[in-house]
Amino acid sequence: MNAEFAPLAEALRERLVIISDHAHRDHDPRGHLDRLREVSQRIDSIVSSLSDREIDMKFRHYLDRRSYDKALAWIVGTGS
């Protein structure tokens, strides 16, 4: 994996963990949503820091459309 995208990959993975944490969601919906908002803001911040750089058009498309599963797959596979 390209080290440049490691923080984004970490945040995208954390997002997946939060989404799949059904126990937390069922027990504390507000706290679960707060965690999801927090990681989403971090992702937005990282993505906006990439806006000045030239990156693969397909990867840019995934980020612009918030296709985060595809973006993570690109980072792990193609982006290495």
PDB file of N, CA, C and O in Angstrom, chain B, residues numbered from 101:
ATOM      1  N   MET B 101       0.839  -1.174   0.000  1.00  0.00           N
ATOM      2  CA  MET B 101       0.000   0.000   0.000  1.00  0.00           C
ATOM      3  C   MET B 101       0.887   1.241   0.000  1.00  0.00           C
ATOM      4  O   MET B 101       1.922   1.281   0.664  1.00  0.00           O
ATOM      5  N   ASN B 102       0.471   2.234  -0.741  1.00  0.00           N
ATOM      6  CA  ASN B 102       1.169   3.506  -0.808  1.00  0.00           C
ATOM      7  C   ASN B 102       1.033   4.201   0.548  1.00  0.00           C
ATOM      8  O   ASN B 102      -0.082   4.438   1.012  1.00  0.00           O
ATOM      9  N   ALA B 103       2.136   4.521   1.171  1.00  0.00           N
ATOM     10  CA  ALA B 103       2.123   5.149   2.507  1.00  0.00           C
ATOM     11  C   ALA B 103       1.369   6.470   2.508  1.00  0.00           C
ATOM     12  O   ALA B 103       0.835   6.875   3.541  1.00  0.00           O
ATOM     13  N   GLU B 104       1.318   7.141   1.378  1.00  0.00           N
ATOM     14  CA  GLU B 104       0.608   8.412   1.263  1.00  0.00           C
ATOM     15  C   GLU B 104      -0.880   8.254   1.606  1.00  0.00           C
ATOM     16  O   GLU B 104      -1.504   9.176   2.132  1.00  0.00           O
ATOM     17  N   PHE B 105      -1.438   7.081   1.304  1.00  0.00           N
ATOM     18  CA  PHE B 105      -2.858   6.851   1.518  1.00  0.00           C
ATOM     19  C   PHE B 105      -3.152   6.061   2.788  1.00  0.00           C
ATOM     20  O   PHE B 105      -4.306   5.720   3.047  1.00  0.00           O
ATOM     21  N   ALA B 106      -2.129   5.764   3.583  1.00  0.00           N
ATOM     22  CA  ALA B 106      -2.312   4.957   4.800  1.00  0.00           C
ATOM     23  C   ALA B 106      -3.299   5.595   5.788  1.00  0.00           C
ATOM     24  O   ALA B 106      -4.151   4.881   6.317  1.00  0.00           O
ATOM     25  N   PRO B 107      -3.225   6.902   6.059  1.00  0.00           N
ATOM     26  CA  PRO B 107      -4.202   7.496   6.993  1.00  0.00           C
ATOM     27  C   PRO B 107      -5.644   7.369   6.484  1.00  0.00           C
ATOM     28  O   PRO B 107      -6.564   7.135   7.268  1.00  0.00           O
ATOM     29  N   LEU B 108      -5.831   7.522   5.187  1.00  0.00           N
ATOM     30  CA  LEU B 108      -7.170   7.373   4.616  1.00  0.00           C
ATOM     31  C   LEU B 108      -7.633   5.931   4.735  1.00  0.00           C
ATOM     32  O   LEU B 108      -8.778   5.677   5.108  1.00  0.00           O
ATOM     33  N   ALA B 109      -6.762   4.990   4.426  1.00  0.00           N
ATOM     34  CA  ALA B 109      -7.127   3.577   4.549  1.00  0.00           C
ATOM     35  C   ALA B 109      -7.504   3.240   5.987  1.00  0.00           C
ATOM     36  O   ALA B 109      -8.470   2.513   6.220  1.00  0.00           O
ATOM     37  N   GLU B 110      -6.760   3.758   6.939  1.00  0.00           N
ATOM     38  CA  GLU B 110      -7.054   3.517   8.353  1.00  0.00           C
ATOM     39  C   GLU B 110      -8.434   4.062   8.724  1.00  0.00           C
ATOM     40  O   GLU B 110      -9.211   3.388   9.401  1.00  0.00           O
ATOM     41  N   ALA B 111      -8.733   5.273   8.283  1.00  0.00           N
ATOM     42  CA  ALA B 111     -10.030   5.882   8.588  1.00  0.00           C
ATOM     43  C   ALA B 111     -11.167   5.122   7.902  1.00  0.00           C
ATOM     44  O   ALA B 111     -12.236   4.949   8.487  1.00  0.00           O
ATOM     45  N   LEU B 112     -10.946   4.673   6.682  1.00  0.00           N
ATOM     46  CA  LEU B 112     -11.982   3.908   5.971  1.00  0.00           C
ATOM     47  C   LEU B 112     -12.238   2.572   6.658  1.00  0.00           C
ATOM     48  O   LEU B 112     -13.381   2.124   6.757  1.00  0.00           O
ATOM     49  N   ARG B 113     -11.176   1.945   7.129  1.00  0.00           N
ATOM     50  CA  ARG B 113     -11.355   0.684   7.868  1.00  0.00           C
ATOM     51  C   ARG B 113     -12.098   0.919   9.184  1.00  0.00           C
ATOM     52  O   ARG B 113     -12.963   0.132   9.567  1.00  0.00           O
ATOM     53  N   GLU B 114     -11.754   2.000   9.862  1.00  0.00           N
ATOM     54  CA  GLU B 114     -12.443   2.320  11.112  1.00  0.00           C
ATOM     55  C   GLU B 114     -13.928   2.553  10.851  1.00  0.00           C
ATOM     56  O   GLU B 114     -14.772   2.129  11.640  1.00  0.00           O
ATOM     57  N   ARG B 115     -14.243   3.218   9.758  1.00  0.00           N
ATOM     58  CA  ARG B 115     -15.638   3.450   9.382  1.00  0.00           C
ATOM     59  C   ARG B 115     -16.380   2.127   9.225  1.00  0.00           C
ATOM     60  O   ARG B 115     -17.510   1.985   9.693  1.00  0.00           O
ATOM     61  N   LEU B 116     -15.748   1.167   8.571  1.00  0.00           N
ATOM     62  CA  LEU B 116     -16.375  -0.148   8.391  1.00  0.00           C
ATOM     63  C   LEU B 116     -16.618  -0.842   9.727  1.00  0.00           C
ATOM     64  O   LEU B 116     -17.653  -1.479   9.923  1.00  0.00           O
ATOM     65  N   VAL B 117     -15.668  -0.716  10.638  1.00  0.00           N
ATOM     66  CA  VAL B 117     -15.815  -1.317  11.966  1.00  0.00           C
ATOM     67  C   VAL B 117     -17.000  -0.686  12.696  1.00  0.00           C
ATOM     68  O   VAL B 117     -17.805  -1.389  13.306  1.00  0.00           O
ATOM     69  N   ILE B 118     -17.100   0.620  12.633  1.00  0.00           N
ATOM     70  CA  ILE B 118     -18.192   1.321  13.304  1.00  0.00           C
ATOM     71  C   ILE B 118     -19.533   0.910  12.704  1.00  0.00           C
ATOM     72  O   ILE B 118     -20.481   0.624  13.436  1.00  0.00           O
ATOM     73  N   ILE B 119     -19.613   0.881  11.390  1.00  0.00           N
ATOM     74  CA  ILE B 119     -20.862   0.509  10.730  1.00  0.00           C
ATOM     75  C   ILE B 119     -21.294  -0.898  11.137  1.00  0.00           C
ATOM     76  O   ILE B 119     -22.484  -1.154  11.318  1.00  0.00           O
ATOM     77  N   SER B 120     -20.347  -1.795  11.278  1.00  0.00           N
ATOM     78  CA  SER B 120     -20.694  -3.187  11.596  1.00  0.00           C
ATOM     79  C   SER B 120     -20.884  -3.438  13.089  1.00  0.00           C
ATOM     80  O   SER B 120     -21.190  -4.562  13.487  1.00  0.00           O
ATOM     81  N   ASP B 121     -20.711  -2.427  13.910  1.00  0.00           N
ATOM     82  CA  ASP B 121     -20.865  -2.584  15.361  1.00  0.00           C
ATOM     83  C   ASP B 121     -22.345  -2.452  15.747  1.00  0.00           C
ATOM     84  O   ASP B 121     -22.772  -1.438  16.300  1.00  0.00           O
ATOM     85  N   HIS B 122     -23.100  -3.489  15.445  1.00  0.00           N
ATOM     86  CA  HIS B 122     -24.540  -3.482  15.684  1.00  0.00           C
ATOM     87  C   HIS B 122     -24.875  -3.449  17.174  1.00  0.00           C
ATOM     88  O   HIS B 122     -25.894  -2.880  17.565  1.00  0.00           O
ATOM     89  N   ALA B 123     -24.038  -4.045  17.996  1.00  0.00           N
ATOM     90  CA  ALA B 123     -24.294  -4.036  19.442  1.00  0.00           C
ATOM     91  C   ALA B 123     -24.260  -2.604  19.967  1.00  0.00           C
ATOM     92  O   ALA B 123     -25.132  -2.197  20.735  1.00  0.00           O
ATOM     93  N   HIS B 124     -23.264  -1.855  19.555  1.00  0.00           N
ATOM     94  CA  HIS B 124     -23.185  -0.456  19.995  1.00  0.00           C
ATOM     95  C   HIS B 124     -24.354   0.343  19.432  1.00  0.00           C
ATOM     96  O   HIS B 124     -24.967   1.143  20.138  1.00  0.00           O
ATOM     97  N   ARG B 125     -24.654   0.122  18.166  1.00  0.00           N
ATOM     98  CA  ARG B 125     -25.767   0.838  17.536  1.00  0.00           C
ATOM     99  C   ARG B 125     -27.087   0.562  18.270  1.00  0.00           C
ATOM    100  O   ARG B 125     -27.877   1.477  18.501  1.00  0.00           O
ATOM    101  N   ASP B 126     -27.317  -0.707  18.633  1.00  0.00           N
ATOM    102  CA  ASP B 126     -28.562  -1.075  19.306  1.00  0.00           C
ATOM    103  C   ASP B 126     -28.609  -0.570  20.741  1.00  0.00           C
ATOM    104  O   ASP B 126     -29.672  -0.204  21.243  1.00  0.00           O
ATOM    105  N   HIS B 127     -27.450  -0.552  21.402  1.00  0.00           N
ATOM    106  CA  HIS B 127     -27.386  -0.139  22.810  1.00  0.00           C
ATOM    107  C   HIS B 127     -27.352   1.382  22.972  1.00  0.00           C
ATOM    108  O   HIS B 127     -27.967   1.934  23.884  1.00  0.00           O
ATOM    109  N   ASP B 128     -26.622   2.050  22.071  1.00  0.00           N
ATOM    110  CA  ASP B 128     -26.419   3.502  22.188  1.00  0.00           C
ATOM    111  C   ASP B 128     -26.435   4.131  20.791  1.00  0.00           C
ATOM    112  O   ASP B 128     -25.388   4.494  20.255  1.00  0.00           O
ATOM    113  N   PRO B 129     -27.634   4.257  20.206  1.00  0.00           N
ATOM    114  CA  PRO B 129     -27.713   4.775  18.830  1.00  0.00           C
ATOM    115  C   PRO B 129     -27.052   6.146  18.658  1.00  0.00           C
ATOM    116  O   PRO B 129     -26.393   6.398  17.649  1.00  0.00           O
ATOM    117  N   ARG B 130     -27.228   7.015  19.632  1.00  0.00           N
ATOM    118  CA  ARG B 130     -26.647   8.360  19.524  1.00  0.00           C
ATOM    119  C   ARG B 130     -25.116   8.295  19.559  1.00  0.00           C
ATOM    120  O   ARG B 130     -24.449   8.954  18.761  1.00  0.00           O
ATOM    121  N   GLY B 131     -24.565   7.509  20.473  1.00  0.00           N
ATOM    122  CA  GLY B 131     -23.116   7.358  20.552  1.00  0.00           C
ATOM    123  C   GLY B 131     -22.549   6.731  19.294  1.00  0.00           C
ATOM    124  O   GLY B 131     -21.477   7.114  18.826  1.00  0.00           O
ATOM    125  N   HIS B 132     -23.271   5.769  18.750  1.00  0.00           N
ATOM    126  CA  HIS B 132     -22.854   5.102  17.511  1.00  0.00           C
ATOM    127  C   HIS B 132     -22.814   6.116  16.364  1.00  0.00           C
ATOM    128  O   HIS B 132     -21.862   6.152  15.585  1.00  0.00           O
ATOM    129  N   LEU B 133     -23.853   6.929  16.277  1.00  0.00           N
ATOM    130  CA  LEU B 133     -23.900   7.949  15.236  1.00  0.00           C
ATOM    131  C   LEU B 133     -22.794   8.989  15.427  1.00  0.00           C
ATOM    132  O   LEU B 133     -22.210   9.466  14.454  1.00  0.00           O
ATOM    133  N   ASP B 134     -22.514   9.334  16.666  1.00  0.00           N
ATOM    134  CA  ASP B 134     -21.424  10.284  16.940  1.00  0.00           C
ATOM    135  C   ASP B 134     -20.084   9.727  16.459  1.00  0.00           C
ATOM    136  O   ASP B 134     -19.290  10.445  15.852  1.00  0.00           O
ATOM    137  N   ARG B 135     -19.839   8.449  16.734  1.00  0.00           N
ATOM    138  CA  ARG B 135     -18.594   7.814  16.261  1.00  0.00           C
ATOM    139  C   ARG B 135     -18.520   7.837  14.741  1.00  0.00           C
ATOM    140  O   ARG B 135     -17.466   8.101  14.163  1.00  0.00           O
ATOM    141  N   LEU B 136     -19.656   7.555  14.098  1.00  0.00           N
ATOM    142  CA  LEU B 136     -19.691   7.548  12.638  1.00  0.00           C
ATOM    143  C   LEU B 136     -19.451   8.954  12.083  1.00  0.00           C
ATOM    144  O   LEU B 136     -18.735   9.116  11.095  1.00  0.00           O
ATOM    145  N   ARG B 137     -20.034   9.950  12.699  1.00  0.00           N
ATOM    146  CA  ARG B 137     -19.801  11.338  12.266  1.00  0.00           C
ATOM    147  C   ARG B 137     -18.334  11.724  12.420  1.00  0.00           C
ATOM    148  O   ARG B 137     -17.754  12.362  11.541  1.00  0.00           O
ATOM    149  N   GLU B 138     -17.746  11.334  13.538  1.00  0.00           N
ATOM    150  CA  GLU B 138     -16.348  11.681  13.802  1.00  0.00           C
ATOM    151  C   GLU B 138     -15.418  11.107  12.745  1.00  0.00           C
ATOM    152  O   GLU B 138     -14.558  11.813  12.218  1.00  0.00           O
ATOM    153  N   VAL B 139     -15.589   9.830  12.437  1.00  0.00           N
ATOM    154  CA  VAL B 139     -14.714   9.217  11.437  1.00  0.00           C
ATOM    155  C   VAL B 139     -15.025   9.777  10.046  1.00  0.00           C
ATOM    156  O   VAL B 139     -14.122   9.908   9.219  1.00  0.00           O
ATOM    157  N   SER B 140     -16.277  10.105   9.784  1.00  0.00           N
ATOM    158  CA  SER B 140     -16.640  10.686   8.488  1.00  0.00           C
ATOM    159  C   SER B 140     -15.990  12.060   8.313  1.00  0.00           C
ATOM    160  O   SER B 140     -15.542  12.399   7.218  1.00  0.00           O
ATOM    161  N   GLN B 141     -15.937  12.841   9.375  1.00  0.00           N
ATOM    162  CA  GLN B 141     -15.275  14.143   9.307  1.00  0.00           C
ATOM    163  C   GLN B 141     -13.781  13.974   9.061  1.00  0.00           C
ATOM    164  O   GLN B 141     -13.175  14.740   8.311  1.00  0.00           O
ATOM    165  N   ARG B 142     -13.195  12.966   9.699  1.00  0.00           N
ATOM    166  CA  ARG B 142     -11.760  12.704   9.473  1.00  0.00           C
ATOM    167  C   ARG B 142     -11.523  12.303   8.021  1.00  0.00           C
ATOM    168  O   ARG B 142     -10.562  12.755   7.398  1.00  0.00           O
ATOM    169  N   ILE B 143     -12.394  11.458   7.483  1.00  0.00           N
ATOM    170  CA  ILE B 143     -12.269  11.046   6.080  1.00  0.00           C
ATOM    171  C   ILE B 143     -12.383  12.263   5.173  1.00  0.00           C
ATOM    172  O   ILE B 143     -11.578  12.432   4.257  1.00  0.00           O
ATOM    173  N   ASP B 144     -13.379  13.115   5.419  1.00  0.00           N
ATOM    174  CA  ASP B 144     -13.555  14.322   4.607  1.00  0.00           C
ATOM    175  C   ASP B 144     -12.312  15.204   4.650  1.00  0.00           C
ATOM    176  O   ASP B 144     -11.900  15.756   3.630  1.00  0.00           O
ATOM    177  N   SER B 145     -11.720  15.333   5.826  1.00  0.00           N
ATOM    178  CA  SER B 145     -10.523  16.158   5.975  1.00  0.00           C
ATOM    179  C   SER B 145      -9.352  15.582   5.175  1.00  0.00           C
ATOM    180  O   SER B 145      -8.629  16.309   4.494  1.00  0.00           O
ATOM    181  N   ILE B 146      -9.186  14.288   5.271  1.00  0.00           N
ATOM    182  CA  ILE B 146      -8.086  13.641   4.530  1.00  0.00           C
ATOM    183  C   ILE B 146      -8.313  13.767   3.033  1.00  0.00           C
ATOM    184  O   ILE B 146      -7.389  14.085   2.284  1.00  0.00           O
ATOM    185  N   VAL B 147      -9.542  13.519   2.597  1.00  0.00           N
ATOM    186  CA  VAL B 147      -9.861  13.600   1.168  1.00  0.00           C
ATOM    187  C   VAL B 147      -9.643  15.027   0.658  1.00  0.00           C
ATOM    188  O   VAL B 147      -9.113  15.215  -0.437  1.00  0.00           O
ATOM    189  N   SER B 148     -10.041  16.022   1.433  1.00  0.00           N
ATOM    190  CA  SER B 148      -9.841  17.405   0.973  1.00  0.00           C
ATOM    191  C   SER B 148      -8.359  17.749   0.890  1.00  0.00           C
ATOM    192  O   SER B 148      -7.966  18.592   0.083  1.00  0.00           O
ATOM    193  N   SER B 149      -7.533  17.107   1.715  1.00  0.00           N
ATOM    194  CA  SER B 149      -6.090  17.361   1.628  1.00  0.00           C
ATOM    195  C   SER B 149      -5.487  16.752   0.365  1.00  0.00           C
ATOM    196  O   SER B 149      -4.390  17.126  -0.051  1.00  0.00           O
ATOM    197  N   LEU B 150      -6.207  15.818  -0.236  1.00  0.00           N
ATOM    198  CA  LEU B 150      -5.735  15.193  -1.479  1.00  0.00           C
ATOM    199  C   LEU B 150      -6.177  15.978  -2.711  1.00  0.00           C
ATOM    200  O   LEU B 150      -5.721  15.696  -3.819  1.00  0.00           O
ATOM    201  N   SER B 151      -7.051  16.951  -2.531  1.00  0.00           N
ATOM    202  CA  SER B 151      -7.653  17.630  -3.674  1.00  0.00           C
ATOM    203  C   SER B 151      -6.644  18.360  -4.547  1.00  0.00           C
ATOM    204  O   SER B 151      -6.877  18.521  -5.745  1.00  0.00           O
ATOM    205  N   ASP B 152      -5.539  18.800  -3.983  1.00  0.00           N
ATOM    206  CA  ASP B 152      -4.535  19.523  -4.762  1.00  0.00           C
ATOM    207  C   ASP B 152      -3.580  18.597  -5.504  1.00  0.00           C
ATOM    208  O   ASP B 152      -2.805  19.039  -6.351  1.00  0.00           O
ATOM    209  N   ARG B 153      -3.642  17.331  -5.186  1.00  0.00           N
ATOM    210  CA  ARG B 153      -2.709  16.386  -5.805  1.00  0.00           C
ATOM    211  C   ARG B 153      -3.350  15.707  -7.011  1.00  0.00           C
ATOM    212  O   ARG B 153      -4.567  15.537  -7.082  1.00  0.00           O
ATOM    213  N   GLU B 154      -2.508  15.333  -7.938  1.00  0.00           N
ATOM    214  CA  GLU B 154      -2.993  14.549  -9.061  1.00  0.00           C
ATOM    215  C   GLU B 154      -3.018  13.098  -8.626  1.00  0.00           C
ATOM    216  O   GLU B 154      -1.991  12.516  -8.277  1.00  0.00           O
ATOM    217  N   ILE B 155      -4.213  12.524  -8.654  1.00  0.00           N
ATOM    218  CA  ILE B 155      -4.354  11.112  -8.308  1.00  0.00           C
ATOM    219  C   ILE B 155      -5.159  10.424  -9.405  1.00  0.00           C
ATOM    220  O   ILE B 155      -5.823  11.072 -10.214  1.00  0.00           O
ATOM    221  N   ASP B 156      -5.085   9.137  -9.409  1.00  0.00           N
ATOM    222  CA  ASP B 156      -5.777   8.325 -10.395  1.00  0.00           C
ATOM    223  C   ASP B 156      -7.240   8.770 -10.520  1.00  0.00           C
ATOM    224  O   ASP B 156      -7.912   8.999  -9.515  1.00  0.00           O
ATOM    225  N   MET B 157      -7.719   8.888 -11.747  1.00  0.00           N
ATOM    226  CA  MET B 157      -9.075   9.386 -11.980  1.00  0.00           C
ATOM    227  C   MET B 157     -10.144   8.467 -11.390  1.00  0.00           C
ATOM    228  O   MET B 157     -11.156   8.937 -10.871  1.00  0.00           O
ATOM    229  N   LYS B 158      -9.916   7.170 -11.473  1.00  0.00           N
ATOM    230  CA  LYS B 158     -10.893   6.234 -10.918  1.00  0.00           C
ATOM    231  C   LYS B 158     -10.949   6.376  -9.396  1.00  0.00           C
ATOM    232  O   LYS B 158     -12.028   6.366  -8.803  1.00  0.00           O
ATOM    233  N   PHE B 159      -9.798   6.506  -8.783  1.00  0.00           N
ATOM    234  CA  PHE B 159      -9.730   6.695  -7.334  1.00  0.00           C
ATOM    235  C   PHE B 159     -10.422   8.006  -6.957  1.00  0.00           C
ATOM    236  O   PHE B 159     -11.188   8.044  -5.994  1.00  0.00           O
ATOM    237  N   ARG B 160     -10.165   9.059  -7.690  1.00  0.00           N
ATOM    238  CA  ARG B 160     -10.815  10.354  -7.449  1.00  0.00           C
ATOM    239  C   ARG B 160     -12.335  10.204  -7.547  1.00  0.00           C
ATOM    240  O   ARG B 160     -13.073  10.759  -6.733  1.00  0.00           O
ATOM    241  N   HIS B 161     -12.795   9.452  -8.546  1.00  0.00           N
ATOM    242  CA  HIS B 161     -14.230   9.213  -8.718  1.00  0.00           C
ATOM    243  C   HIS B 161     -14.810   8.528  -7.475  1.00  0.00           C
ATOM    244  O   HIS B 161     -15.868   8.924  -6.985  1.00  0.00           O
ATOM    245  N   TYR B 162     -14.127   7.513  -6.972  1.00  0.00           N
ATOM    246  CA  TYR B 162     -14.601   6.810  -5.773  1.00  0.00           C
ATOM    247  C   TYR B 162     -14.711   7.779  -4.593  1.00  0.00           C
ATOM    248  O   TYR B 162     -15.695   7.753  -3.854  1.00  0.00           O
ATOM    249  N   LEU B 163     -13.719   8.617  -4.425  1.00  0.00           N
ATOM    250  CA  LEU B 163     -13.736   9.563  -3.314  1.00  0.00           C
ATOM    251  C   LEU B 163     -14.838  10.606  -3.487  1.00  0.00           C
ATOM    252  O   LEU B 163     -15.549  10.926  -2.534  1.00  0.00           O
ATOM    253  N   ASP B 164     -14.976  11.133  -4.697  1.00  0.00           N
ATOM    254  CA  ASP B 164     -15.998  12.146  -4.955  1.00  0.00           C
ATOM    255  C   ASP B 164     -17.405  11.604  -4.738  1.00  0.00           C
ATOM    256  O   ASP B 164     -18.288  12.322  -4.267  1.00  0.00           O
ATOM    257  N   ARG B 165     -17.609  10.344  -5.079  1.00  0.00           N
ATOM    258  CA  ARG B 165     -18.932   9.719  -4.950  1.00  0.00           C
ATOM    259  C   ARG B 165     -19.130   9.027  -3.598  1.00  0.00           C
ATOM    260  O   ARG B 165     -20.169   8.422  -3.333  1.00  0.00           O
ATOM    261  N   ARG B 166     -18.101   9.137  -2.752  1.00  0.00           N
ATOM    262  CA  ARG B 166     -18.129   8.502  -1.426  1.00  0.00           C
ATOM    263  C   ARG B 166     -18.329   6.983  -1.511  1.00  0.00           C
ATOM    264  O   ARG B 166     -18.993   6.377  -0.670  1.00  0.00           O
ATOM    265  N   SER B 167     -17.745   6.402  -2.534  1.00  0.00           N
ATOM    266  CA  SER B 167     -17.725   4.948  -2.691  1.00  0.00           C
ATOM    267  C   SER B 167     -16.517   4.429  -1.913  1.00  0.00           C
ATOM    268  O   SER B 167     -15.513   4.004  -2.486  1.00  0.00           O
ATOM    269  N   TYR B 168     -16.651   4.480  -0.594  1.00  0.00           N
ATOM    270  CA  TYR B 168     -15.500   4.249   0.265  1.00  0.00           C
ATOM    271  C   TYR B 168     -15.006   2.809   0.249  1.00  0.00           C
ATOM    272  O   TYR B 168     -13.810   2.576   0.424  1.00  0.00           O
ATOM    273  N   ASP B 169     -15.888   1.842   0.045  1.00  0.00           N
ATOM    274  CA  ASP B 169     -15.424   0.454  -0.067  1.00  0.00           C
ATOM    275  C   ASP B 169     -14.531   0.297  -1.294  1.00  0.00           C
ATOM    276  O   ASP B 169     -13.498  -0.369  -1.238  1.00  0.00           O
ATOM    277  N   LYS B 170     -14.931   0.908  -2.386  1.00  0.00           N
ATOM    278  CA  LYS B 170     -14.141   0.849  -3.617  1.00  0.00           C
ATOM    279  C   LYS B 170     -12.842   1.625  -3.455  1.00  0.00           C
ATOM    280  O   LYS B 170     -11.798   1.203  -3.954  1.00  0.00           O
ATOM    281  N   ALA B 171     -12.899   2.761  -2.759  1.00  0.00           N
ATOM    282  CA  ALA B 171     -11.687   3.551  -2.533  1.00  0.00           C
ATOM    283  C   ALA B 171     -10.684   2.748  -1.707  1.00  0.00           C
ATOM    284  O   ALA B 171      -9.489   2.750  -2.002  1.00  0.00           O
ATOM    285  N   LEU B 172     -11.169   2.068  -0.681  1.00  0.00           N
ATOM    286  CA  LEU B 172     -10.275   1.261   0.144  1.00  0.00           C
ATOM    287  C   LEU B 172      -9.684   0.119  -0.667  1.00  0.00           C
ATOM    288  O   LEU B 172      -8.494  -0.173  -0.552  1.00  0.00           O
ATOM    289  N   ALA B 173     -10.505  -0.530  -1.487  1.00  0.00           N
ATOM    290  CA  ALA B 173      -9.999  -1.615  -2.348  1.00  0.00           C
ATOM    291  C   ALA B 173      -8.940  -1.073  -3.304  1.00  0.00           C
ATOM    292  O   ALA B 173      -7.947  -1.749  -3.572  1.00  0.00           O
ATOM    293  N   TRP B 174      -9.138   0.119  -3.813  1.00  0.00           N
ATOM    294  CA  TRP B 174      -8.151   0.728  -4.722  1.00  0.00           C
ATOM    295  C   TRP B 174      -6.843   0.963  -3.979  1.00  0.00           C
ATOM    296  O   TRP B 174      -5.769   0.651  -4.493  1.00  0.00           O
ATOM    297  N   ILE B 175      -6.931   1.514  -2.766  1.00  0.00           N
ATOM    298  CA  ILE B 175      -5.719   1.788  -1.993  1.00  0.00           C
ATOM    299  C   ILE B 175      -4.959   0.501  -1.725  1.00  0.00           C
ATOM    300  O   ILE B 175      -3.740   0.448  -1.891  1.00  0.00           O
ATOM    301  N   VAL B 176      -5.666  -0.522  -1.316  1.00  0.00           N
ATOM    302  CA  VAL B 176      -5.024  -1.781  -0.945  1.00  0.00           C
ATOM    303  C   VAL B 176      -4.490  -2.524  -2.164  1.00  0.00           C
ATOM    304  O   VAL B 176      -3.427  -3.141  -2.102  1.00  0.00           O
ATOM    305  N   GLY B 177      -5.222  -2.466  -3.265  1.00  0.00           N
ATOM    306  CA  GLY B 177      -4.821  -3.214  -4.466  1.00  0.00           C
ATOM    307  C   GLY B 177      -4.063  -2.373  -5.448  1.00  0.00           C
ATOM    308  O   GLY B 177      -2.845  -2.505  -5.570  1.00  0.00           O
ATOM    309  N   THR B 178      -4.741  -1.529  -6.136  1.00  0.00           N
ATOM    310  CA  THR B 178      -4.174  -0.733  -7.218  1.00  0.00           C
ATOM    311  C   THR B 178      -3.209   0.321  -6.732  1.00  0.00           C
ATOM    312  O   THR B 178      -2.220   0.623  -7.400  1.00  0.00           O
ATOM    313  N   GLY B 179      -3.491   0.881  -5.570  1.00  0.00           N
ATOM    314  CA  GLY B 179      -2.699   2.005  -5.101  1.00  0.00           C
ATOM    315  C   GLY B 179      -1.371   1.643  -4.481  1.00  0.00           C
ATOM    316  O   GLY B 179      -0.693   2.498  -3.911  1.00  0.00           O
ATOM    317  N   SER B 180      -0.995   0.390  -4.587  1.00  0.00           N
ATOM    318  CA  SER B 180       0.276  -0.001  -3.957  1.00  0.00           C
ATOM    319  C   SER B 180       1.464   0.323  -4.810  1.00  0.00           C
ATOM    320  O   SER B 180       2.599   0.055  -4.416  1.00  0.00           O
TER     321      SER B 180
END
